[in-house]
Amino acid sequence: MVIVPPEFLEKMIDKDTEVIGVHTVDPQGLAPVSWTLRVMTGGGVTYTAYEFEKLMIKLQALKGRYKFKTIVGAQGGGSLEG
């Protein structure tokens, strides 16, 4: 098992990678802190939702090259569909 920040994923994933686990607390940016900061800065997409979406796009691109499973979990994992 290796823990990797999102900016290093491309260097760590290869043909031998079987599973990618994503730990997320607030993937949709709906938690009180995310929502409050969103309102205070004028609205729009929350930073947490933006970064989660960016990570999922990166993983989707890598999944096109390598066949691995993605598991999303932790406190915010249950708020996602599909």
mmCIF file of the N, C-alpha and C atoms, coordinates in Angstrom:
data_MODEL
# 
_entry.id   MODEL 
# 
loop_
_atom_site.group_PDB 
_atom_site.id 
_atom_site.type_symbol 
_atom_site.label_atom_id 
_atom_site.label_alt_id 
_atom_site.label_comp_id 
_atom_site.label_asym_id 
_atom_site.label_entity_id 
_atom_site.label_seq_id 
_atom_site.pdbx_PDB_ins_code 
_atom_site.Cartn_x 
_atom_site.Cartn_y 
_atom_site.Cartn_z 
_atom_site.occupancy 
_atom_site.B_iso_or_equiv 
_atom_site.pdbx_formal_charge 
_atom_site.auth_seq_id 
_atom_site.auth_comp_id 
_atom_site.auth_asym_id 
_atom_site.auth_atom_id 
_atom_site.pdbx_PDB_model_num 
ATOM 1   N N  . MET A 1 1  ? 0.842   -1.175 0.000   1.00 0.00 ? 1  MET A N  1 
ATOM 2   C CA . MET A 1 1  ? 0.000   0.000  0.000   1.00 0.00 ? 1  MET A CA 1 
ATOM 3   C C  . MET A 1 1  ? 0.893   1.247  0.000   1.00 0.00 ? 1  MET A C  1 
ATOM 4   N N  . VAL A 1 2  ? 0.475   2.234  -0.784  1.00 0.00 ? 2  VAL A N  1 
ATOM 5   C CA . VAL A 1 2  ? 1.201   3.490  -0.879  1.00 0.00 ? 2  VAL A CA 1 
ATOM 6   C C  . VAL A 1 2  ? 0.194   4.623  -0.750  1.00 0.00 ? 2  VAL A C  1 
ATOM 7   N N  . ILE A 1 3  ? 0.516   5.635  0.032   1.00 0.00 ? 3  ILE A N  1 
ATOM 8   C CA . ILE A 1 3  ? -0.325  6.824  0.149   1.00 0.00 ? 3  ILE A CA 1 
ATOM 9   C C  . ILE A 1 3  ? 0.312   7.912  -0.694  1.00 0.00 ? 3  ILE A C  1 
ATOM 10  N N  . VAL A 1 4  ? -0.462  8.463  -1.631  1.00 0.00 ? 4  VAL A N  1 
ATOM 11  C CA . VAL A 1 4  ? 0.078   9.411  -2.602  1.00 0.00 ? 4  VAL A CA 1 
ATOM 12  C C  . VAL A 1 4  ? -0.826  10.638 -2.690  1.00 0.00 ? 4  VAL A C  1 
ATOM 13  N N  . PRO A 1 5  ? -0.253  11.834 -2.631  1.00 0.00 ? 5  PRO A N  1 
ATOM 14  C CA . PRO A 1 5  ? -1.077  13.026 -2.871  1.00 0.00 ? 5  PRO A CA 1 
ATOM 15  C C  . PRO A 1 5  ? -1.481  13.084 -4.350  1.00 0.00 ? 5  PRO A C  1 
ATOM 16  N N  . PRO A 1 6  ? -2.610  13.719 -4.658  1.00 0.00 ? 6  PRO A N  1 
ATOM 17  C CA . PRO A 1 6  ? -3.125  13.742 -6.035  1.00 0.00 ? 6  PRO A CA 1 
ATOM 18  C C  . PRO A 1 6  ? -2.124  14.205 -7.093  1.00 0.00 ? 6  PRO A C  1 
ATOM 19  N N  . GLU A 1 7  ? -1.252  15.120 -6.744  1.00 0.00 ? 7  GLU A N  1 
ATOM 20  C CA . GLU A 1 7  ? -0.319  15.640 -7.747  1.00 0.00 ? 7  GLU A CA 1 
ATOM 21  C C  . GLU A 1 7  ? 0.742   14.625 -8.189  1.00 0.00 ? 7  GLU A C  1 
ATOM 22  N N  . PHE A 1 8  ? 0.870   13.497 -7.478  1.00 0.00 ? 8  PHE A N  1 
ATOM 23  C CA . PHE A 1 8  ? 1.857   12.478 -7.840  1.00 0.00 ? 8  PHE A CA 1 
ATOM 24  C C  . PHE A 1 8  ? 1.233   11.193 -8.390  1.00 0.00 ? 8  PHE A C  1 
ATOM 25  N N  . LEU A 1 9  ? -0.069  11.191 -8.622  1.00 0.00 ? 9  LEU A N  1 
ATOM 26  C CA . LEU A 1 9  ? -0.740  9.969  -9.083  1.00 0.00 ? 9  LEU A CA 1 
ATOM 27  C C  . LEU A 1 9  ? -0.147  9.423  -10.376 1.00 0.00 ? 9  LEU A C  1 
ATOM 28  N N  . GLU A 1 10 ? 0.096   10.287 -11.345 1.00 0.00 ? 10 GLU A N  1 
ATOM 29  C CA . GLU A 1 10 ? 0.608   9.832  -12.640 1.00 0.00 ? 10 GLU A CA 1 
ATOM 30  C C  . GLU A 1 10 ? 1.936   9.088  -12.500 1.00 0.00 ? 10 GLU A C  1 
ATOM 31  N N  . LYS A 1 11 ? 2.728   9.454  -11.504 1.00 0.00 ? 11 LYS A N  1 
ATOM 32  C CA . LYS A 1 11 ? 4.024   8.812  -11.313 1.00 0.00 ? 11 LYS A CA 1 
ATOM 33  C C  . LYS A 1 11 ? 3.912   7.464  -10.609 1.00 0.00 ? 11 LYS A C  1 
ATOM 34  N N  . MET A 1 12 ? 2.811   7.244  -9.895  1.00 0.00 ? 12 MET A N  1 
ATOM 35  C CA . MET A 1 12 ? 2.686   6.045  -9.079  1.00 0.00 ? 12 MET A CA 1 
ATOM 36  C C  . MET A 1 12 ? 1.804   4.952  -9.692  1.00 0.00 ? 12 MET A C  1 
ATOM 37  N N  . ILE A 1 13 ? 0.852   5.327  -10.533 1.00 0.00 ? 13 ILE A N  1 
ATOM 38  C CA . ILE A 1 13 ? -0.052  4.338  -11.117 1.00 0.00 ? 13 ILE A CA 1 
ATOM 39  C C  . ILE A 1 13 ? 0.582   3.724  -12.356 1.00 0.00 ? 13 ILE A C  1 
ATOM 40  N N  . ASP A 1 14 ? 0.537   2.398  -12.431 1.00 0.00 ? 14 ASP A N  1 
ATOM 41  C CA . ASP A 1 14 ? 1.065   1.705  -13.604 1.00 0.00 ? 14 ASP A CA 1 
ATOM 42  C C  . ASP A 1 14 ? 0.232   0.456  -13.873 1.00 0.00 ? 14 ASP A C  1 
ATOM 43  N N  . LYS A 1 15 ? 0.706   -0.399 -14.751 1.00 0.00 ? 15 LYS A N  1 
ATOM 44  C CA . LYS A 1 15 ? -0.042  -1.593 -15.160 1.00 0.00 ? 15 LYS A CA 1 
ATOM 45  C C  . LYS A 1 15 ? -0.277  -2.568 -14.007 1.00 0.00 ? 15 LYS A C  1 
ATOM 46  N N  . ASP A 1 16 ? 0.491   -2.466 -12.947 1.00 0.00 ? 16 ASP A N  1 
ATOM 47  C CA . ASP A 1 16 ? 0.348   -3.365 -11.809 1.00 0.00 ? 16 ASP A CA 1 
ATOM 48  C C  . ASP A 1 16 ? -0.631  -2.845 -10.753 1.00 0.00 ? 16 ASP A C  1 
ATOM 49  N N  . THR A 1 17 ? -1.124  -1.619 -10.912 1.00 0.00 ? 17 THR A N  1 
ATOM 50  C CA . THR A 1 17 ? -2.058  -1.039 -9.953  1.00 0.00 ? 17 THR A CA 1 
ATOM 51  C C  . THR A 1 17 ? -3.416  -1.727 -10.092 1.00 0.00 ? 17 THR A C  1 
ATOM 52  N N  . GLU A 1 18 ? -3.942  -2.208 -8.981  1.00 0.00 ? 18 GLU A N  1 
ATOM 53  C CA . GLU A 1 18 ? -5.228  -2.908 -9.009  1.00 0.00 ? 18 GLU A CA 1 
ATOM 54  C C  . GLU A 1 18 ? -6.366  -2.074 -8.421  1.00 0.00 ? 18 GLU A C  1 
ATOM 55  N N  . VAL A 1 19 ? -6.073  -1.319 -7.348  1.00 0.00 ? 19 VAL A N  1 
ATOM 56  C CA . VAL A 1 19 ? -7.118  -0.565 -6.654  1.00 0.00 ? 19 VAL A CA 1 
ATOM 57  C C  . VAL A 1 19 ? -6.573  0.794  -6.235  1.00 0.00 ? 19 VAL A C  1 
ATOM 58  N N  . ILE A 1 20 ? -7.407  1.827  -6.424  1.00 0.00 ? 20 ILE A N  1 
ATOM 59  C CA . ILE A 1 20 ? -7.109  3.165  -5.921  1.00 0.00 ? 20 ILE A CA 1 
ATOM 60  C C  . ILE A 1 20 ? -8.185  3.487  -4.889  1.00 0.00 ? 20 ILE A C  1 
ATOM 61  N N  . GLY A 1 21 ? -7.790  3.808  -3.686  1.00 0.00 ? 21 GLY A N  1 
ATOM 62  C CA . GLY A 1 21 ? -8.726  4.215  -2.639  1.00 0.00 ? 21 GLY A CA 1 
ATOM 63  C C  . GLY A 1 21 ? -8.664  5.724  -2.474  1.00 0.00 ? 21 GLY A C  1 
ATOM 64  N N  . VAL A 1 22 ? -9.826  6.348  -2.443  1.00 0.00 ? 22 VAL A N  1 
ATOM 65  C CA . VAL A 1 22 ? -9.906  7.801  -2.270  1.00 0.00 ? 22 VAL A CA 1 
ATOM 66  C C  . VAL A 1 22 ? -10.612 8.080  -0.950  1.00 0.00 ? 22 VAL A C  1 
ATOM 67  N N  . HIS A 1 23 ? -9.942  8.801  -0.072  1.00 0.00 ? 23 HIS A N  1 
ATOM 68  C CA . HIS A 1 23 ? -10.508 9.196  1.217   1.00 0.00 ? 23 HIS A CA 1 
ATOM 69  C C  . HIS A 1 23 ? -11.060 10.612 1.068   1.00 0.00 ? 23 HIS A C  1 
ATOM 70  N N  . THR A 1 24 ? -12.328 10.790 1.387   1.00 0.00 ? 24 THR A N  1 
ATOM 71  C CA . THR A 1 24 ? -12.921 12.107 1.239   1.00 0.00 ? 24 THR A CA 1 
ATOM 72  C C  . THR A 1 24 ? -13.873 12.410 2.389   1.00 0.00 ? 24 THR A C  1 
ATOM 73  N N  . VAL A 1 25 ? -13.831 13.619 2.874   1.00 0.00 ? 25 VAL A N  1 
ATOM 74  C CA . VAL A 1 25 ? -14.713 14.034 3.955   1.00 0.00 ? 25 VAL A CA 1 
ATOM 75  C C  . VAL A 1 25 ? -15.908 14.814 3.408   1.00 0.00 ? 25 VAL A C  1 
ATOM 76  N N  . ASP A 1 26 ? -15.686 15.630 2.395   1.00 0.00 ? 26 ASP A N  1 
ATOM 77  C CA . ASP A 1 26 ? -16.753 16.500 1.884   1.00 0.00 ? 26 ASP A CA 1 
ATOM 78  C C  . ASP A 1 26 ? -16.646 16.649 0.361   1.00 0.00 ? 26 ASP A C  1 
ATOM 79  N N  . PRO A 1 27 ? -16.883 15.573 -0.401  1.00 0.00 ? 27 PRO A N  1 
ATOM 80  C CA . PRO A 1 27 ? -16.659 15.632 -1.847  1.00 0.00 ? 27 PRO A CA 1 
ATOM 81  C C  . PRO A 1 27 ? -17.585 16.578 -2.601  1.00 0.00 ? 27 PRO A C  1 
ATOM 82  N N  . GLN A 1 28 ? -18.757 16.846 -2.064  1.00 0.00 ? 28 GLN A N  1 
ATOM 83  C CA . GLN A 1 28 ? -19.701 17.726 -2.759  1.00 0.00 ? 28 GLN A CA 1 
ATOM 84  C C  . GLN A 1 28 ? -19.682 19.155 -2.220  1.00 0.00 ? 28 GLN A C  1 
ATOM 85  N N  . GLY A 1 29 ? -18.855 19.402 -1.226  1.00 0.00 ? 29 GLY A N  1 
ATOM 86  C CA . GLY A 1 29 ? -18.764 20.755 -0.670  1.00 0.00 ? 29 GLY A CA 1 
ATOM 87  C C  . GLY A 1 29 ? -20.012 21.194 0.066   1.00 0.00 ? 29 GLY A C  1 
ATOM 88  N N  . LEU A 1 30 ? -20.673 20.273 0.748   1.00 0.00 ? 30 LEU A N  1 
ATOM 89  C CA . LEU A 1 30 ? -21.932 20.577 1.420   1.00 0.00 ? 30 LEU A CA 1 
ATOM 90  C C  . LEU A 1 30 ? -21.811 20.689 2.938   1.00 0.00 ? 30 LEU A C  1 
ATOM 91  N N  . ALA A 1 31 ? -20.647 20.412 3.475   1.00 0.00 ? 31 ALA A N  1 
ATOM 92  C CA . ALA A 1 31 ? -20.459 20.511 4.925   1.00 0.00 ? 31 ALA A CA 1 
ATOM 93  C C  . ALA A 1 31 ? -20.533 21.974 5.356   1.00 0.00 ? 31 ALA A C  1 
ATOM 94  N N  . PRO A 1 32 ? -20.876 22.215 6.623   1.00 0.00 ? 32 PRO A N  1 
ATOM 95  C CA . PRO A 1 32 ? -21.038 23.606 7.090   1.00 0.00 ? 32 PRO A CA 1 
ATOM 96  C C  . PRO A 1 32 ? -19.855 24.523 6.804   1.00 0.00 ? 32 PRO A C  1 
ATOM 97  N N  . VAL A 1 33 ? -18.642 24.048 7.007   1.00 0.00 ? 33 VAL A N  1 
ATOM 98  C CA . VAL A 1 33 ? -17.479 24.908 6.761   1.00 0.00 ? 33 VAL A CA 1 
ATOM 99  C C  . VAL A 1 33 ? -17.367 25.253 5.276   1.00 0.00 ? 33 VAL A C  1 
ATOM 100 N N  . SER A 1 34 ? -17.497 24.256 4.416   1.00 0.00 ? 34 SER A N  1 
ATOM 101 C CA . SER A 1 34 ? -17.412 24.504 2.968   1.00 0.00 ? 34 SER A CA 1 
ATOM 102 C C  . SER A 1 34 ? -18.508 25.466 2.528   1.00 0.00 ? 34 SER A C  1 
ATOM 103 N N  . TRP A 1 35 ? -19.717 25.221 3.007   1.00 0.00 ? 35 TRP A N  1 
ATOM 104 C CA . TRP A 1 35 ? -20.863 26.050 2.613   1.00 0.00 ? 35 TRP A CA 1 
ATOM 105 C C  . TRP A 1 35 ? -20.685 27.489 3.102   1.00 0.00 ? 35 TRP A C  1 
ATOM 106 N N  . THR A 1 36 ? -20.236 27.659 4.329   1.00 0.00 ? 36 THR A N  1 
ATOM 107 C CA . THR A 1 36 ? -20.028 29.001 4.889   1.00 0.00 ? 36 THR A CA 1 
ATOM 108 C C  . THR A 1 36 ? -18.968 29.757 4.101   1.00 0.00 ? 36 THR A C  1 
ATOM 109 N N  . LEU A 1 37 ? -17.845 29.102 3.813   1.00 0.00 ? 37 LEU A N  1 
ATOM 110 C CA . LEU A 1 37 ? -16.789 29.767 3.034   1.00 0.00 ? 37 LEU A CA 1 
ATOM 111 C C  . LEU A 1 37 ? -17.278 30.108 1.634   1.00 0.00 ? 37 LEU A C  1 
ATOM 112 N N  . ARG A 1 38 ? -18.094 29.260 1.052   1.00 0.00 ? 38 ARG A N  1 
ATOM 113 C CA . ARG A 1 38 ? -18.671 29.526 -0.269  1.00 0.00 ? 38 ARG A CA 1 
ATOM 114 C C  . ARG A 1 38 ? -19.520 30.783 -0.236  1.00 0.00 ? 38 ARG A C  1 
ATOM 115 N N  . VAL A 1 39 ? -20.371 30.900 0.763   1.00 0.00 ? 39 VAL A N  1 
ATOM 116 C CA . VAL A 1 39 ? -21.248 32.068 0.889   1.00 0.00 ? 39 VAL A CA 1 
ATOM 117 C C  . VAL A 1 39 ? -20.427 33.327 1.149   1.00 0.00 ? 39 VAL A C  1 
ATOM 118 N N  . MET A 1 40 ? -19.405 33.219 1.988   1.00 0.00 ? 40 MET A N  1 
ATOM 119 C CA . MET A 1 40 ? -18.574 34.384 2.333   1.00 0.00 ? 40 MET A CA 1 
ATOM 120 C C  . MET A 1 40 ? -17.762 34.891 1.144   1.00 0.00 ? 40 MET A C  1 
ATOM 121 N N  . THR A 1 41 ? -17.464 34.016 0.188   1.00 0.00 ? 41 THR A N  1 
ATOM 122 C CA . THR A 1 41 ? -16.643 34.424 -0.952  1.00 0.00 ? 41 THR A CA 1 
ATOM 123 C C  . THR A 1 41 ? -17.468 34.700 -2.204  1.00 0.00 ? 41 THR A C  1 
ATOM 124 N N  . GLY A 1 42 ? -18.778 34.788 -2.053  1.00 0.00 ? 42 GLY A N  1 
ATOM 125 C CA . GLY A 1 42 ? -19.609 35.198 -3.180  1.00 0.00 ? 42 GLY A CA 1 
ATOM 126 C C  . GLY A 1 42 ? -20.288 34.095 -3.950  1.00 0.00 ? 42 GLY A C  1 
ATOM 127 N N  . GLY A 1 43 ? -20.230 32.865 -3.473  1.00 0.00 ? 43 GLY A N  1 
ATOM 128 C CA . GLY A 1 43 ? -20.944 31.768 -4.134  1.00 0.00 ? 43 GLY A CA 1 
ATOM 129 C C  . GLY A 1 43 ? -20.075 30.994 -5.099  1.00 0.00 ? 43 GLY A C  1 
ATOM 130 N N  . GLY A 1 44 ? -20.737 30.207 -5.911  1.00 0.00 ? 44 GLY A N  1 
ATOM 131 C CA . GLY A 1 44 ? -20.020 29.361 -6.862  1.00 0.00 ? 44 GLY A CA 1 
ATOM 132 C C  . GLY A 1 44 ? -19.746 27.990 -6.282  1.00 0.00 ? 44 GLY A C  1 
ATOM 133 N N  . VAL A 1 45 ? -18.919 27.246 -6.948  1.00 0.00 ? 45 VAL A N  1 
ATOM 134 C CA . VAL A 1 45 ? -18.562 25.894 -6.516  1.00 0.00 ? 45 VAL A CA 1 
ATOM 135 C C  . VAL A 1 45 ? -17.608 25.992 -5.333  1.00 0.00 ? 45 VAL A C  1 
ATOM 136 N N  . THR A 1 46 ? -17.806 25.133 -4.338  1.00 0.00 ? 46 THR A N  1 
ATOM 137 C CA . THR A 1 46 ? -16.892 25.144 -3.198  1.00 0.00 ? 46 THR A CA 1 
ATOM 138 C C  . THR A 1 46 ? -15.542 24.571 -3.616  1.00 0.00 ? 46 THR A C  1 
ATOM 139 N N  . TYR A 1 47 ? -14.517 24.946 -2.889  1.00 0.00 ? 47 TYR A N  1 
ATOM 140 C CA . TYR A 1 47 ? -13.170 24.480 -3.187  1.00 0.00 ? 47 TYR A CA 1 
ATOM 141 C C  . TYR A 1 47 ? -13.069 22.967 -3.040  1.00 0.00 ? 47 TYR A C  1 
ATOM 142 N N  . THR A 1 48 ? -13.713 22.412 -2.008  1.00 0.00 ? 48 THR A N  1 
ATOM 143 C CA . THR A 1 48 ? -13.642 20.969 -1.801  1.00 0.00 ? 48 THR A CA 1 
ATOM 144 C C  . THR A 1 48 ? -14.304 20.212 -2.947  1.00 0.00 ? 48 THR A C  1 
ATOM 145 N N  . ALA A 1 49 ? -15.436 20.687 -3.420  1.00 0.00 ? 49 ALA A N  1 
ATOM 146 C CA . ALA A 1 49 ? -16.109 20.036 -4.558  1.00 0.00 ? 49 ALA A CA 1 
ATOM 147 C C  . ALA A 1 49 ? -15.259 20.162 -5.824  1.00 0.00 ? 49 ALA A C  1 
ATOM 148 N N  . TYR A 1 50 ? -14.663 21.327 -6.029  1.00 0.00 ? 50 TYR A N  1 
ATOM 149 C CA . TYR A 1 50 ? -13.814 21.561 -7.197  1.00 0.00 ? 50 TYR A CA 1 
ATOM 150 C C  . TYR A 1 50 ? -12.620 20.594 -7.204  1.00 0.00 ? 50 TYR A C  1 
ATOM 151 N N  . GLU A 1 51 ? -11.943 20.478 -6.075  1.00 0.00 ? 51 GLU A N  1 
ATOM 152 C CA . GLU A 1 51 ? -10.766 19.609 -5.991  1.00 0.00 ? 51 GLU A CA 1 
ATOM 153 C C  . GLU A 1 51 ? -11.135 18.140 -6.128  1.00 0.00 ? 51 GLU A C  1 
ATOM 154 N N  . PHE A 1 52 ? -12.271 17.730 -5.568  1.00 0.00 ? 52 PHE A N  1 
ATOM 155 C CA . PHE A 1 52 ? -12.706 16.344 -5.707  1.00 0.00 ? 52 PHE A CA 1 
ATOM 156 C C  . PHE A 1 52 ? -13.009 16.027 -7.165  1.00 0.00 ? 52 PHE A C  1 
ATOM 157 N N  . GLU A 1 53 ? -13.708 16.931 -7.835  1.00 0.00 ? 53 GLU A N  1 
ATOM 158 C CA . GLU A 1 53 ? -14.034 16.736 -9.257  1.00 0.00 ? 53 GLU A CA 1 
ATOM 159 C C  . GLU A 1 53 ? -12.757 16.656 -10.099 1.00 0.00 ? 53 GLU A C  1 
ATOM 160 N N  . LYS A 1 54 ? -11.803 17.513 -9.800  1.00 0.00 ? 54 LYS A N  1 
ATOM 161 C CA . LYS A 1 54 ? -10.523 17.510 -10.507 1.00 0.00 ? 54 LYS A CA 1 
ATOM 162 C C  . LYS A 1 54 ? -9.794  16.165 -10.322 1.00 0.00 ? 54 LYS A C  1 
ATOM 163 N N  . LEU A 1 55 ? -9.836  15.627 -9.117  1.00 0.00 ? 55 LEU A N  1 
ATOM 164 C CA . LEU A 1 55 ? -9.217  14.333 -8.836  1.00 0.00 ? 55 LEU A CA 1 
ATOM 165 C C  . LEU A 1 55 ? -9.919  13.215 -9.604  1.00 0.00 ? 55 LEU A C  1 
ATOM 166 N N  . MET A 1 56 ? -11.241 13.251 -9.631  1.00 0.00 ? 56 MET A N  1 
ATOM 167 C CA . MET A 1 56 ? -11.985 12.210 -10.338 1.00 0.00 ? 56 MET A CA 1 
ATOM 168 C C  . MET A 1 56 ? -11.719 12.258 -11.849 1.00 0.00 ? 56 MET A C  1 
ATOM 169 N N  . ILE A 1 57 ? -11.574 13.436 -12.407 1.00 0.00 ? 57 ILE A N  1 
ATOM 170 C CA . ILE A 1 57 ? -11.242 13.576 -13.830 1.00 0.00 ? 57 ILE A CA 1 
ATOM 171 C C  . ILE A 1 57 ? -9.853  12.991 -14.108 1.00 0.00 ? 57 ILE A C  1 
ATOM 172 N N  . LYS A 1 58 ? -8.916  13.265 -13.208 1.00 0.00 ? 58 LYS A N  1 
ATOM 173 C CA . LYS A 1 58 ? -7.560  12.724 -13.359 1.00 0.00 ? 58 LYS A CA 1 
ATOM 174 C C  . LYS A 1 58 ? -7.573  11.197 -13.283 1.00 0.00 ? 58 LYS A C  1 
ATOM 175 N N  . LEU A 1 59 ? -8.318  10.654 -12.323 1.00 0.00 ? 59 LEU A N  1 
ATOM 176 C CA . LEU A 1 59 ? -8.398  9.197  -12.197 1.00 0.00 ? 59 LEU A CA 1 
ATOM 177 C C  . LEU A 1 59 ? -9.080  8.571  -13.407 1.00 0.00 ? 59 LEU A C  1 
ATOM 178 N N  . GLN A 1 60 ? -10.101 9.225  -13.941 1.00 0.00 ? 60 GLN A N  1 
ATOM 179 C CA . GLN A 1 60 ? -10.790 8.696  -15.117 1.00 0.00 ? 60 GLN A CA 1 
ATOM 180 C C  . GLN A 1 60 ? -9.837  8.610  -16.310 1.00 0.00 ? 60 GLN A C  1 
ATOM 181 N N  . ALA A 1 61 ? -9.009  9.631  -16.480 1.00 0.00 ? 61 ALA A N  1 
ATOM 182 C CA . ALA A 1 61 ? -8.032  9.615  -17.569 1.00 0.00 ? 61 ALA A CA 1 
ATOM 183 C C  . ALA A 1 61 ? -7.020  8.483  -17.380 1.00 0.00 ? 61 ALA A C  1 
ATOM 184 N N  . LEU A 1 62 ? -6.557  8.300  -16.154 1.00 0.00 ? 62 LEU A N  1 
ATOM 185 C CA . LEU A 1 62 ? -5.610  7.221  -15.876 1.00 0.00 ? 62 LEU A CA 1 
ATOM 186 C C  . LEU A 1 62 ? -6.260  5.855  -16.048 1.00 0.00 ? 62 LEU A C  1 
ATOM 187 N N  . LYS A 1 63 ? -7.531  5.763  -15.729 1.00 0.00 ? 63 LYS A N  1 
ATOM 188 C CA . LYS A 1 63 ? -8.251  4.499  -15.871 1.00 0.00 ? 63 LYS A CA 1 
ATOM 189 C C  . LYS A 1 63 ? -8.358  4.093  -17.342 1.00 0.00 ? 63 LYS A C  1 
ATOM 190 N N  . GLY A 1 64 ? -8.299  5.059  -18.238 1.00 0.00 ? 64 GLY A N  1 
ATOM 191 C CA . GLY A 1 64 ? -8.300  4.745  -19.663 1.00 0.00 ? 64 GLY A CA 1 
ATOM 192 C C  . GLY A 1 64 ? -7.029  4.035  -20.094 1.00 0.00 ? 64 GLY A C  1 
ATOM 193 N N  . ARG A 1 65 ? -5.937  4.293  -19.392 1.00 0.00 ? 65 ARG A N  1 
ATOM 194 C CA . ARG A 1 65 ? -4.654  3.654  -19.722 1.00 0.00 ? 65 ARG A CA 1 
ATOM 195 C C  . ARG A 1 65 ? -4.407  2.380  -18.920 1.00 0.00 ? 65 ARG A C  1 
ATOM 196 N N  . TYR A 1 66 ? -4.841  2.393  -17.658 1.00 0.00 ? 66 TYR A N  1 
ATOM 197 C CA . TYR A 1 66 ? -4.604  1.265  -16.752 1.00 0.00 ? 66 TYR A CA 1 
ATOM 198 C C  . TYR A 1 66 ? -5.946  0.777  -16.220 1.00 0.00 ? 66 TYR A C  1 
ATOM 199 N N  . LYS A 1 67 ? -6.055  -0.491 -16.016 1.00 0.00 ? 67 LYS A N  1 
ATOM 200 C CA . LYS A 1 67 ? -7.312  -1.074 -15.538 1.00 0.00 ? 67 LYS A CA 1 
ATOM 201 C C  . LYS A 1 67 ? -7.231  -1.273 -14.026 1.00 0.00 ? 67 LYS A C  1 
ATOM 202 N N  . PHE A 1 68 ? -7.770  -0.337 -13.272 1.00 0.00 ? 68 PHE A N  1 
ATOM 203 C CA . PHE A 1 68 ? -7.818  -0.452 -11.815 1.00 0.00 ? 68 PHE A CA 1 
ATOM 204 C C  . PHE A 1 68 ? -9.223  -0.094 -11.339 1.00 0.00 ? 68 PHE A C  1 
ATOM 205 N N  . LYS A 1 69 ? -9.539  -0.511 -10.137 1.00 0.00 ? 69 LYS A N  1 
ATOM 206 C CA . LYS A 1 69 ? -10.815 -0.166 -9.526  1.00 0.00 ? 69 LYS A CA 1 
ATOM 207 C C  . LYS A 1 69 ? -10.606 1.051  -8.638  1.00 0.00 ? 69 LYS A C  1 
ATOM 208 N N  . THR A 1 70 ? -11.637 1.886  -8.535  1.00 0.00 ? 70 THR A N  1 
ATOM 209 C CA . THR A 1 70 ? -11.593 3.058  -7.666  1.00 0.00 ? 70 THR A CA 1 
ATOM 210 C C  . THR A 1 70 ? -12.619 2.879  -6.568  1.00 0.00 ? 70 THR A C  1 
ATOM 211 N N  . ILE A 1 71 ? -12.188 3.028  -5.324  1.00 0.00 ? 71 ILE A N  1 
ATOM 212 C CA . ILE A 1 71 ? -13.078 2.941  -4.171  1.00 0.00 ? 71 ILE A CA 1 
ATOM 213 C C  . ILE A 1 71 ? -13.031 4.284  -3.453  1.00 0.00 ? 71 ILE A C  1 
ATOM 214 N N  . VAL A 1 72 ? -14.197 4.893  -3.268  1.00 0.00 ? 72 VAL A N  1 
ATOM 215 C CA . VAL A 1 72 ? -14.291 6.174  -2.560  1.00 0.00 ? 72 VAL A CA 1 
ATOM 216 C C  . VAL A 1 72 ? -14.947 5.907  -1.215  1.00 0.00 ? 72 VAL A C  1 
ATOM 217 N N  . GLY A 1 73 ? -14.288 6.355  -0.154  1.00 0.00 ? 73 GLY A N  1 
ATOM 218 C CA . GLY A 1 73 ? -14.820 6.102  1.176   1.00 0.00 ? 73 GLY A CA 1 
ATOM 219 C C  . GLY A 1 73 ? -14.520 7.220  2.147   1.00 0.00 ? 73 GLY A C  1 
ATOM 220 N N  . ALA A 1 74 ? -14.714 6.936  3.410   1.00 0.00 ? 74 ALA A N  1 
ATOM 221 C CA . ALA A 1 74 ? -14.572 7.836  4.545   1.00 0.00 ? 74 ALA A CA 1 
ATOM 222 C C  . ALA A 1 74 ? -15.883 8.561  4.793   1.00 0.00 ? 74 ALA A C  1 
ATOM 223 N N  . GLN A 1 75 ? -15.871 9.616  5.570   1.00 0.00 ? 75 GLN A N  1 
ATOM 224 C CA . GLN A 1 75 ? -17.082 10.289 5.998   1.00 0.00 ? 75 GLN A CA 1 
ATOM 225 C C  . GLN A 1 75 ? -17.940 10.752 4.836   1.00 0.00 ? 75 GLN A C  1 
ATOM 226 N N  . GLY A 1 76 ? -17.353 11.268 3.765   1.00 0.00 ? 76 GLY A N  1 
ATOM 227 C CA . GLY A 1 76 ? -18.119 11.815 2.652   1.00 0.00 ? 76 GLY A CA 1 
ATOM 228 C C  . GLY A 1 76 ? -18.441 10.834 1.555   1.00 0.00 ? 76 GLY A C  1 
ATOM 229 N N  . GLY A 1 77 ? -17.888 9.644  1.611   1.00 0.00 ? 77 GLY A N  1 
ATOM 230 C CA . GLY A 1 77 ? -18.100 8.665  0.557   1.00 0.00 ? 77 GLY A CA 1 
ATOM 231 C C  . GLY A 1 77 ? -19.563 8.273  0.361   1.00 0.00 ? 77 GLY A C  1 
ATOM 232 N N  . GLY A 1 78 ? -20.312 8.258  1.434   1.00 0.00 ? 78 GLY A N  1 
ATOM 233 C CA . GLY A 1 78 ? -21.712 7.872  1.356   1.00 0.00 ? 78 GLY A CA 1 
ATOM 234 C C  . GLY A 1 78 ? -22.602 8.904  0.676   1.00 0.00 ? 78 GLY A C  1 
ATOM 235 N N  . SER A 1 79 ? -22.098 10.119 0.479   1.00 0.00 ? 79 SER A N  1 
ATOM 236 C CA . SER A 1 79 ? -22.918 11.164 -0.145  1.00 0.00 ? 79 SER A CA 1 
ATOM 237 C C  . SER A 1 79 ? -22.868 11.112 -1.661  1.00 0.00 ? 79 SER A C  1 
ATOM 238 N N  . LEU A 1 80 ? -22.099 10.197 -2.213  1.00 0.00 ? 80 LEU A N  1 
ATOM 239 C CA . LEU A 1 80 ? -21.966 10.094 -3.662  1.00 0.00 ? 80 LEU A CA 1 
ATOM 240 C C  . LEU A 1 80 ? -22.849 8.984  -4.215  1.00 0.00 ? 80 LEU A C  1 
ATOM 241 N N  . GLU A 1 81 ? -23.344 9.188  -5.409  1.00 0.00 ? 81 GLU A N  1 
ATOM 242 C CA . GLU A 1 81 ? -24.134 8.156  -6.085  1.00 0.00 ? 81 GLU A CA 1 
ATOM 243 C C  . GLU A 1 81 ? -23.287 7.462  -7.134  1.00 0.00 ? 81 GLU A C  1 
ATOM 244 N N  . GLY A 1 82 ? -23.644 6.228  -7.448  1.00 0.00 ? 82 GLY A N  1 
ATOM 245 C CA . GLY A 1 82 ? -22.987 5.517  -8.552  1.00 0.00 ? 82 GLY A CA 1 
ATOM 246 C C  . GLY A 1 82 ? -21.707 5.003  -8.146  1.00 0.00 ? 82 GLY A C  1 
# 
